Amino acid sequence: MLLMGFSYMLVGMTVVFSFLILQVILMKVMSNFVLRYFPEKEELIKAPSPVCRDRDIIALITAAVRNYEAGSE
């Protein structure tokens, strides 16, 4: 009776392990298929003007430093 239980356990674990290995292999095959025949299209994103942003950041930092120095005197 105990030997039959171990044999069922071994068969069950083998079936589950085989199914998981098969699932991983099929996922990799499908991923390669999709990436090969349906590649992602790259969107061009227009970046904001760095000059305007740099000026805003410099003005913000300057105002913060002046405010800090005015408060510490």
N, C-alpha and C positions, 0 to 999 in steps of 0.2 A: 504494500500500500504506500509506504513512504517512498519507495523507488519510483512508483508511478507518478507521485506528486512532483518529484524532482525532474522527471522526464517532461511532464507538462510545463513546469516552470522553465526548463531549458528551451523547449519549443516556443513558448510564448515570448521569452526574451529574444530569441533569434528572429522571430517574425517582426517584433517591434523594431529591433536594431536594423534589420534589412529594410523595413519600410522607411525609417529615418534616413538611412544612407541613400536609398533611391530618391527620396524627396530632395535631399541636398543636391544630388547630381542633376535632377530635372530642373531645379531652380537655377542652377548655373547655366545649363543649356538654354533655358528660356531667356535668361538675362542676356546672354551673348547674342541670341537671335534678335531680340528686341533692339539692343544697342547697335547691331550691325545694319538692320533693315529699317529701323525707325530712329535715326539719331536725333538728339535734341537740337533744336534750332537756337542759336545764340541770339539774344536780343541786345541791340546796341542801346546803351543807356547814356544819355547825354549828362556829363558831369557838370555840376555848377561851376561857375567861374571862380577860380581860386583867389584871384586878386580881391574881389569884393568880400569874400569870406575872410581872408586874411586881415583886411582893414577893419572889419567888424570885430574880429577877435582881439586885435591890437587895441582898438578903442575900448573894448570891455575890460581888458587887463589894465590899461592905463587908468581908467575910472576907478577900478577896484583898488589899485595901489594908492591913488590920491585920496580915496575915501579912508583907507587904512591909516595913511600917514596923518591925515587931518584928525582922526580920532585918537591917535596916540600922543599928541602934543599936549 
